[in-house]
Amino acid sequence: MPYVIPRPRVRRLLAVSLAAALVSWAVPAIASACTPSTTGSSVFGSFGDSASYALVQNGAFEGSTSGWSLSGAAMTAGNESFHVHGAGDSRSLSISPTGVALSPPVCVGIVTPSFRFVARRTSNSWAQMNVNLLWTDAAGVSHTTTAGSVNGTSDWALSPVLNLGSTLPLWQSGDTLTVRLQFLPAQYGGTWDIDDVYIDPYSRG
């Protein structure tokens, strides 16, 4: 005699299957096609941050902005006042009120939880700059995730610790995403200078 599943159990099995399907639809597919950096140095140690950070490609804006996508933004004379990257540095990146700066692709996993940079506002006393993460999942769908914002002053200041891998759908050690950091003055956000953009490869000093 064939085994018959009782109706309540059938309903439970259908509910579990439906829930699993909804979760798989709602969670973006994860790509695994790059290798995150796992080396760096404690460049922000003088600020009390002992994490080890690695410089984003041309993130010191000395000599080249290769890899960066810039609109209404360009290298300018004048380095951030702390000389985080190097004592001999002499330039930074200026972003106009309607401009945007997009970093080169960065490989992100759970070993790269955050990033920081140095910034100052050069106009408008109440200006704000937004920072976003732009990434594409394995299905080819583009996403924009808010990392945070900076309420700057006319003096150079270190940004807060902003979420990177820790705010993306990365749960297992092998999960990675290619991400670009977007620096975008808010509406009427004034002109901004940024410098020394570093990501944290999760090594603690």
QUIQUITA-V761682 format. One record per helix or strand. SS is the DSSP state (h for helix, s for strand). FROM is the first residue (numbers start at 1). TO is the last residue. If there is no record, write none. Layout:
((SS FROM TO) (SS FROM TO))
This chain:
((h 7 26) (s 41 41) (h 45 47) (s 51 55) (s 69 77) (s 91 102) (s 106 108) (s 114 121) (s 129 136) (s 142 150) (s 157 158) (s 162 163) (h 165 167) (s 177 185) (s 192 204))
